C-alpha cells in the first residue's frame, strides 16, 4: 500500500512520531480501527501505508528519482509487518545515494521494527491503563 494523498502526508507530519537513522528520517502515525462492510476495503486498510518525500534540496530529478527507486525496493524487500496499522512517510537524506543498498535495506528494516515495537507498546500501555482504571488523559502523554 502506498501513501499518495497530500492530506495523509500532512497528517503524518503534524500528528505522527519520528524515527531517525543515518540516511533517512521516518515519520509514522497509527491509523484508527475501521470496520468496513466490503472485504476488499478491509484488506486494503490492513498494514502499513508507505509514502516518500524527496525535496529539491537533495539534488536534481535524476538523483531524487534514484532515491525513490532505492527506497521503494528496500520497502518491498523489507516486507513491513501486516498486523501494524500505520501510515509511514520516509524522508531520505543526501547520504542515501552514497550508501550501499544493503545498508539502506537494513535501515528500512530497523525502522519497521521500531515502528512495530512503539505502536505495539502504545496499544499495550493503553489496554493496561484501562484495566487498572487510569484515566485516558494520563495515558495520552506518550504521544
C-alpha positions as CSV (number, residue, x, y, z in Angstrom):
1,X,0.0,0.0,0.0
2,X,1.2,3.5,-0.9
3,X,0.5,6.8,0.8
4,X,-0.5,9.2,-2.0
5,X,-2.8,12.0,-0.8
6,X,-1.2,15.3,0.4
7,X,-3.6,15.4,3.3
8,X,-2.3,12.0,4.5
9,X,1.3,13.2,4.3
10,X,0.4,16.4,6.3
11,X,-1.4,14.4,8.9
12,X,1.6,12.1,9.5
13,X,3.9,15.1,9.7
14,X,1.7,17.0,12.1
15,X,0.4,14.3,14.4
16,X,3.0,11.5,14.0
17,X,6.2,10.5,15.6
18,X,9.7,10.3,14.2
19,X,12.5,7.7,13.9
20,X,15.9,9.0,12.9
21,X,18.6,6.9,11.1
22,X,21.9,7.6,9.3
23,X,20.4,8.2,5.9
24,X,16.7,8.8,6.5
25,X,14.0,10.2,8.8
26,X,10.9,8.1,9.2
27,X,7.6,9.6,10.3
28,X,4.8,7.3,11.4
29,X,1.3,7.6,12.7
30,X,-1.1,4.8,13.7
31,X,-4.4,4.5,11.8
32,X,-7.6,4.1,13.8
33,X,-9.5,0.9,13.6
34,X,-12.3,0.9,11.0
35,X,-14.8,-1.8,10.3
36,X,-15.7,-1.6,6.6
37,X,-18.5,-3.7,5.2
38,X,-16.6,-4.6,2.0
39,X,-14.0,-7.4,2.3
40,X,-11.8,-5.7,-0.4
41,X,-11.7,-2.5,1.6
42,X,-10.9,-4.4,4.8
43,X,-7.9,-6.0,3.0
44,X,-6.7,-2.6,1.7
45,X,-6.9,-1.0,5.2
46,X,-4.6,-3.5,6.8
47,X,-0.9,-3.0,7.2
48,X,1.4,-0.1,6.6
49,X,0.9,2.6,4.0
50,X,4.2,4.0,3.0
51,X,5.0,7.3,1.2
52,X,8.2,9.0,0.2
53,X,9.2,12.7,0.1
54,X,12.3,13.8,-1.7
55,X,12.8,17.5,-1.8
56,X,14.6,19.5,-4.5
57,X,17.3,20.4,-2.0
58,X,18.5,16.7,-2.3
59,X,19.6,17.1,-5.9
60,X,18.3,17.0,-9.4
61,X,15.5,15.0,-10.8
62,X,17.8,12.0,-11.6
63,X,19.1,11.8,-8.1
64,X,15.7,12.3,-6.5
65,X,14.2,9.5,-8.7
66,X,17.1,7.2,-7.9
67,X,16.5,7.8,-4.1
68,X,12.8,7.0,-4.5
69,X,13.5,3.8,-6.5
70,X,16.0,2.6,-3.9
71,X,13.6,3.3,-1.1
72,X,10.6,1.6,-2.9
73,X,12.8,-1.5,-3.4
74,X,14.0,-1.5,0.2
75,X,10.4,-1.3,1.4
76,X,9.4,-4.1,-0.9
77,X,12.2,-6.4,0.3
78,X,11.8,-5.4,4.0
79,X,8.2,-6.7,3.9
80,X,6.6,-4.5,6.6
81,X,4.5,-6.3,9.2
82,X,0.9,-6.8,8.1
83,X,-0.6,-6.6,11.6
84,X,0.7,-3.0,12.2
85,X,-1.8,-0.4,11.0
86,X,0.0,2.9,10.4
87,X,0.9,5.5,7.8
88,X,4.6,5.9,7.2
89,X,6.5,8.7,5.4
90,X,10.2,8.3,4.6
91,X,12.4,11.3,4.1
92,X,15.8,10.4,2.8
93,X,19.0,12.3,3.4
94,X,21.6,13.1,0.7
95,X,23.8,10.3,2.1
96,X,21.3,7.7,0.8
97,X,22.8,7.7,-2.7
98,X,26.3,7.1,-1.3
99,X,25.3,4.2,1.0
100,X,25.4,0.6,-0.1
101,X,21.9,-0.8,-0.9
102,X,22.3,-3.4,1.9
103,X,22.8,-0.6,4.4
104,X,19.6,1.2,3.2
105,X,17.7,-2.1,3.4
106,X,18.9,-2.6,6.9
107,X,17.8,0.9,7.9
108,X,14.4,0.4,6.5
109,X,14.0,-3.0,8.2
110,X,15.1,-1.4,11.5
111,X,12.7,1.5,11.1
112,X,9.8,-1.0,10.6
113,X,10.9,-3.0,13.7
114,X,11.0,0.3,15.8
115,X,7.6,1.3,14.5
116,X,6.1,-2.1,15.3
117,X,7.6,-2.0,18.8
118,X,6.5,1.5,19.5
119,X,2.9,1.0,18.3
120,X,2.6,-2.4,20.0
121,X,3.8,-0.8,23.3
122,X,1.4,2.1,22.9
123,X,-1.6,-0.3,22.5
124,X,-0.5,-2.5,25.4
125,X,0.0,0.6,27.6
126,X,-3.5,1.9,26.9
127,X,-5.1,-1.5,27.5
128,X,-3.2,-1.9,30.8
129,X,-4.2,1.6,31.8
130,X,-7.8,0.9,31.1
131,X,-7.8,-2.3,33.1
132,X,-6.2,-0.5,36.0
133,X,-8.7,2.3,35.8
134,X,-6.2,5.0,35.0
135,X,-8.0,7.9,33.2
136,X,-7.2,8.3,29.5
137,X,-5.7,11.7,30.0
138,X,-2.8,10.3,31.9
139,X,-2.0,7.7,29.2
140,X,-2.2,10.1,26.3
141,X,1.0,11.8,27.4
142,X,3.2,9.3,25.5
143,X,2.2,10.6,22.0
